Amino acid sequence: GFVRDYHELAPLKAYIDNHFDHRHLNDILNEASTAENLARHFFDWCRARWPEVSAVKVSETPKTWAEYRP
């Protein structure tokens, strides 16, 4: 259930591209780079910009994922 136009999510894409893409995640996060911690990190980042965000899901594989929902 998206409630925003994809163009409005451009800051999230830029954040991922500029801070996470082609980098060792353990060097970026101040904690273990698990899917659970990544989901919480992205939730906090997104919620600060879009108050209606209620959860973030991070997929590790097509069958495994973690969702952060406070």
N, C-alpha and C positions, 0 to 999 in steps of 0.2 A: 503494500500500500504506500506508494509515493504520493505526496501532496505538493511537491514542488516540481517545477520544470527542470529538466536536466541542465539547462544553461545556468540555473541558479546554484547548481552543485559544482560549478567550475572551481571555486576555491578549494574544495575537498580534493579534486583531481590534482590541482597544482600542489597542494600540501603533500600528497602522497608522492607525486613525481619528484618534487624538490627535496624531500626529507627521507623518503623510504626506498625509492626505486634504486636498485643496484647497490644497495648498502647492506652491511651486516647489521641486522636488527638489534643484536645485543649491544652494539656501539651507540645506538640511538636511544633506546629505552633505558630507564634507570632500574629496570627489573627484568626478569626472564622474558624472553620474547615468545611467550606462548600465545596461542590463538585467543585465550581468555583475556590475557593482559592487553593484547592488541585491540580486542573488541572494546574493552573499557577505555583505553586510550582514545580510540576514534570516537566513542560515544561522548566522552568529555569534550573533545575538540569540536564535534558537530553540535552538541547541545549549547555550547557557548555562542554559536552563530545562528542556530535555528532552534528556538525553544520548544518547538513541537516534536523534536526527535524523542522517540520513546525507547528505542533499542538499536543496537548495531550487531550485525552478524558477520563473522569472519570465517571464511571457508579455508580449510587446510587441504582437503581433497573434495571431490564431488559428494562423498558420503560422510565426511566428518567436518564439523564446524562448531564454533562457540558463539554464543549470543550473550551480550551484556544488556541487561534490563534492570535498572535499579529498583 
